[in-house]
Amino acid sequence: MEKLEFVDRRGTNSAKWDGLEKMFGRTDLHSMWVADMDFKAPLAVRKALSEYAERGAFGYMASPDSFYRAAMDWEMRNHDYRIEREWIRFSPGVVTAFHIAVKIFTEGGDTVMVNTPVYYPFFKAVESNGRKLVKSPLKYSDGKYSIDFEKFSRDIEENNVKLYILCSPHNPVGRVWTAEELRRVLDICREHGVMVVSDEIHHDLIAPGVKFVPALQCGKPGEYDQMVIALTAPSKTFNLAAGQNSLVIIPDEELRSKWDAFAGSISMTSGNPMGYIAGEAAYNEGESWYNQLIHQIYEVNFPLLNNILEQELPGVTVTDLQGTYLSWIDLSKVMDPSEVENAVLEKGKLAVDFGHWFGGESFSGFVRMNLAAPEEYVEKGARALVSAVK
């Protein structure tokens, strides 16, 4: 069983650690923000990259079919998710992919909808491409999130929505949508002629006992192929974001043709050799490491965080973590939401993703904390949050 190994990323140009000054204006913070890990990648990944570097030749590399076969095998093995090779296209990242999807599957001035609170790059993808953004809030009750389907449908109809970006699992609230929920969402979208882009980058990061259902497989075989594209990558699962390699899954030939035309126009057809090598090694040989990661997040780190906050801050609500390694914490009952950011930075000396980033001031009472770190880092972060509130 491969063990997780801590890596001190300070001094490596890490966005999470060395980017503190740029993001928060200071460097004296315990960093639990941006979604990557303080663990080394799997040993198989490091070995494969070392062997590649040792060869010493870094010229052009053809897109290796073996990487895509490894990804397809991983999906089938872990999620019973059947993907055809011809469906898969390259993007340097999922964020890049949904920017491109907005550009090529909508027209200037069209309306694109998201469910807030949600991963904040969604907003830029819509607005920077000259589209109108509609924020349709998730329903929040008793510390749990769900989709208000009547409001969802009404928001689409009233705003003439053309494209919907689904976050599955949902970042930051940690929900893993059920097959029934996904079918209802997709049926509403189909009824109104809305295309769906499903960001599934966190789909391997699922709590024990919870099942992830791909948007493309929530109904009958092929039922939603003409209206859904799905985005994923090995980067979130195996801490490989620097590899800049993601998968765009497009079963429909007409939609693929549109993607191919745009990708060809900007010469975006293949990626970084090291991204392919790392991803293939991870998919083929990273399962033991991955199993340890799942144990660490859901059976060690999340209970630790939850227990500390429950004991020290009984009015705080920690949303149930079904998926992702990101904990969404509601501080609004123990302090004024307008004071959260300053208190966390000044008193807690803690770097987190602040709630208002995910959709506006109505989420200012929340913070998102990254749990993909050693146990002692999580404990330090939890106690820093306690210090910020008390």
N, C-alpha and C positions, 0 to 999 in steps of 0.2 A: 504494500500500500504506500503510494508516494505521499510524503508529507508536504504540507504547505510551508514555504520558506519566506520569512519576512525579508524585505529589502528596504533599506533606508534610501529613499529617492531624492533626498535633499542634495543639491549640488549636481543634479543630472539634467537640468533644464526641464524638470517636471512641472507641468501646469498646476498640478495639485499642491505642490510644495513651493517650488521656486517662482510660481506665479502669484503668490499671496500679495506681494507688494502691488502688482498691477491690478489685481481684482479687488483687494480690500484696503489698500493703502498702508499696509503694515506687514511685518514678517514674524511677529511674536505670537502667532496663532497656532493652535492645534488643528490640523487640517482634516476635515471630514466632509468636504464639499465634493466637487466634480466626480463623476462616476467612472473611476478606474480603481485599481487595487494597489495595496501595499504588500502584495505577494509576488514573488518571482513567477514567471510563466512556467508551465510544465517542463520538466527536464528534457523530454523528447523535443520540445520546441528549441530549447537552448542548444541542444546537441545538433539538431539539423541546421540551425543558423551558423553554428561554429564550423561545421563541415563545409558549408557553402562559402563562408569567409575564408577558410583555409585554402580553398581552391584558388582564390585570388583573382578570379575573373568576374567582372561586374558589368559585362556588356548587355546588349538587348536580350530579353528572355521572352519566348513565346508563352502565351497563356496556357498553363498546364492543365490538361483535362483531368489529370489525377487529383488535383485540388478539388475540382467540382464533384468528382466521383466520391471523394472522401466526405465532402459536405452532405451529399445525398445519402450516403450510407449512415452517417451520424444521425440525420433526421429520421431515417427509417428505424434505426436501432433505438433511439431515445424517445421518439414521439409518434412512431407509426405513421410518419408523414412522407408520403410518396411524392417526389419531385422528379420531373423529367429533365434530362440534361438540356434539351433545347429551350426550356423555359427560362434558364438562368442567364442573367446579364451582369456585367461588372459595374461597380461604382466604387470610388475611393472611400466612401463612407456612407452610412445610412442618412446622415444629415444632408450630404450632397445629393443623395438619391431622392429624398422628398422635395428638395428644392427643384430638381429637374422635373420631377413628376408634376409639380404645380405648374411649371412653365409649359410643359408639352401637352398636358391633358386638360388645360383650361385656357381661356382667352383673357386678355387684359380687361380688368374691371369685373371679372367673374367673382363669385363669392365662394369662399372655402371655409368649412366649419371644423372646429375642434371642440373637445370636451375639457373644460377647465375644472380643477387645476391640471396643467399638463406641461410636459417638457417644453421649456420656453423657446428653443430654436424653431418650433412649429410656427410661432408668430412671425418670425423674420422670414421664413420660407414663403409665407403668404404675402406679407406686406412689401417685401423687397422686390417681389415680382409683379407689383402693381395690381394685386388682387385684393378683394375686400375680405376682411377677417370677421367671422362670426364666432363668438365664444358661447358655447352652450354648456352651462355648468352641470357637473354631475350632482346627483342627489346625495346629500350628506346628512345622515341621521344616526344618532347613538354611536358616533365614531366609525360608521361604516359608509362606504360609497357604493352607489348603484347608478344605473342609467334610468332617468325618467323618460320613458319611451314616448309618452304623449308630448312632452315638451320637445324632445328630440325631433319628432316628426313635424311639430308646429314650427320649430326654428328653421328647419329645412324649407318648408313650404313658404313661410313668410319672407324668407330672405333669398329665395330662388337659388339655393345652394347647388353648385355644380360638382364639388369635390369635397370629400370628408376624409380627414386624416385620423385614423384609428390608432390608438396607442395600446398595444396588447403584448405583454402585460402592461398595465397602466402606470406610467411614471409621472408623478411621484407617489400616488396613493397606494401602490402595491397590489391592486386588484388583478386577479387572473379571471378574465371573462369566461363564463360557461358557454357551452355550445348553444344553449337556448338563447342566452343574451346576444351572442354574436349573430345568430339567425334572425332575431328580431331586428337588430340594427341593420343588417344587410338587406332584409326584406323591405324595410322602410326606405333605404337608399335606392333599391331597385325600383320601387313604386314611384319614386320621384326622379328617376333618371340620374342619380348621383353616383359618380365613380368613387371608389374607396382605395386609399393607400394605407396599408396596414404596417405600422412600424412594430416589428416583432423582435427587435434586437435583444431584449431581455428574456426571450422565450425559453432559454435553457436554465434560467435562474428561478426555479420553482420550488416552493416548500414541499417537503415530503407529505404525501397524501392529497396533494392538489394536482390536477391535470391541466396542462396547457392544450388548448385546441387551436390549431391554425385557422385563420379566417378562411383560407381556401378549402378547408376540409370540414367546416362546421355543418354543411348540408349534404345533399346527395352529391356523388362524384360529378365534378364539373359544373355544379349548379351556379356558382358565382364567378366562374372563370372569366367571363366577359366584362366584369365590372370591378375586379379586385386585382391589385398587385401587392405583393408582400416584400418586405425588406428585412434582411437579417445579416449577421456577420459572426465570425468567430471572435471578434475583438472584445465584446463585453464578457463573454463566457470565460475566455482564457487570458484576459489582460493583454490584448494585442493591438490596441488602438493605433500604435505607431506604424503598424503594418499597412494601414490604409487600404483595406480590401474588404468589400462587402458584397452581398448577393442580392440581386434584384430578381424576384421570381414573378414571371409574367406568362401565365399559361396561354393567354389569348394571342393569336397570331397578329391580329390587327393592332393591338396595343404594343406588341413587341416591335412591329414595324415602325411605329411612331418613336419608340424609345431608340431603336437602332439608327433612325435617320438623324435624330438629335445628337446621339453619342458620336456618330460618325462625323458630324459637322464640327465637333470640337475635339476630335481625335481622342475620345475617351473610350477605348476599347479593351485595354488591358492594364494591369496594375504593377505594383512594386514586387519584384521577384521575392524579396524577403517576406512580404505579406503572404504570398502564395505558399512559400516553404513553411513558414510558421503555422499558418492555418491548416495545411495538410497534416503536418506532424501532430498538431493538437487534436484534430478530428480523429486521426488514426490511433494515437497512442496516449491521449490525454485523459482518458476516462477515470483512471484511478485518482489523479490530481483533482479532477472535476468533482468526484464523489466526496473528497475531503473538503472541497470548497463549500458544497451544499451543506455538509454537516456543520462546518464552522459558522456559516451565516445563520442558518435557521435553528440549529440546536445548541449553539453556544452564544454567538454574539447578540442575536435578537432577544433571546430570553434574558441575557445579562442586562442589556439596555432597558428592557421593559421592567425588570425587577428593581433596578436602581431608581428609575423614575417613579414607579408605583410606590416605593417606600418613601422616597424623599419629596416627591411632588405629586401627592394623590389627586390633585385636580387636573393633571395633565392627561391627555388622551393620546396613546400611541396606536395608530391605525394598524390593524392586523396585516402582517406581511405575508401575503400569499405568493408574491413574485417580486423580482428585482432584489438587489441588496441595499435598497434605499429606504430608510425609515421616515415616515411622514408623521410629524409630531405636532399636536394641537396644544399650544400654550395659552390660548385665548381666555381660558377660565381662571388662569392664575396670574396674568399680567395684561396690561393694556397692549393690544396689538401694535399700536404705534411706537411702543418702547422696545419691542422684541429685538429688532436688529441692533440697536445701540447697546442693549444690555448683553447680548450674546457676544458681540465683539469686544466691548470695553470691560465688562465684568467677568465674562466667561473665558475671554481670550480664545474663542472658538470660531473656526471658519466652517460655515455650513451654506447650503443653498437656501436663501430666504423665501418665504412663502409667496410674497408679492411678485417674485420673478415668474411665477407659474400661472399668472393670469390676472394680477391686479391687487388693489388694496384689500379686497375682501378676504384675501388669504394671508394678510400680514401677520396674523397670529400663529402661523405655522412655520416650521423649519423642516428641511430635509437633511438627514444625516446618512453618510456613507458607512456601511458596516463591513465592507470588504477590506478588512484590516485585522491584525492580531488582536486577541482578546484584550490585552492590556491597553491598546489604543482605543478600543471601544469603551472600556471602563473609564479611561481618562476623559474621553469626549462626553460621556454621560454625566460624569461628575462636574465637568466644566459647565454643562447646561444647567445643572442644579445650582451652581454658583451664580450663574447669570440671572436666575429667577429669584433666588432667595435674597 
